[in-house]
């Protein structure tokens, strides 16, 4: 999930869609509803779209551990 400098989440354009990149989903052996948040430079927002690109983004600070279960998984087209 990407947080902007203003309070709240950075979203996809003018939509309410947040920008999440997770490495496992419900049903995967390693899935957990606890997210270890990594805060990356928000200037990389448009380049972060999957695990590989998220891991390449510059981390600017450690984020919190949050309880954020995934309730819906939409397959990429």
N, C-alpha and C positions, 0 to 999 in steps of 0.2 A: 504494500500500500504506500502511496506516495503522499507525503504531507508537504504543503507549500509553506512559504514564510508567513503567510497570513494564517490565522486560526482556521483549522479545517483541512479537508483533503484536497489534493490537486486532482482534477478530473480530466476526462477525455473531452477536449473541446468544450462546447456549451452544454454538454450532457451531464447527468448525475453519475455517470459510470466512473468508478474509481479505477486505479491502475494497480492491479495486484499481480505479483509474480510469486508463485509458490512452487516448492520443489516436490511436494507430495500431496495427494488428495485422498479423501476417504476411500478406503478399500486397499490402499497401499500399506504394506507392512510397517513402513516408517512414519506413517501419518500421525500427527498429533494436533489437537485443536490449539495448542500453545504455539505462538509465533515468536521467534527470536527476531525482532525487527532490526534491520540494518538500514540506517538512514544514509542514502546516497545523495550526491550533489543533484539538486533538482534541475540543473541545466541539462542533465542526461535523460530527463523524462521521456523525450521523444525517441530516444535510442534504446530504452529499456523495454523489452517486450517478451523475453523468455529467460530461463535460468542462466544461460550463457551470457547474455547481454547484461543481466542484473549483476552477475558476479564480476563483470569487467568495470562496472560503474564505480567511481571513486566514492568511498565511504567517508562521510563527513563527521559522523558521531555515532556512538552506540545508542541504540534505541531500547525501548522497554521490552519485557517479555509480556505478551498479551494473550488472553484467552479469547480466541476469535475463530470458532469452528466454521468450517466451510459447509454450507447447506445446499449449494447448487454448483454443479460442475457443467460448464458448457464446453463442448468439444470445439476446437478451432476448425474453421472450414478448410 
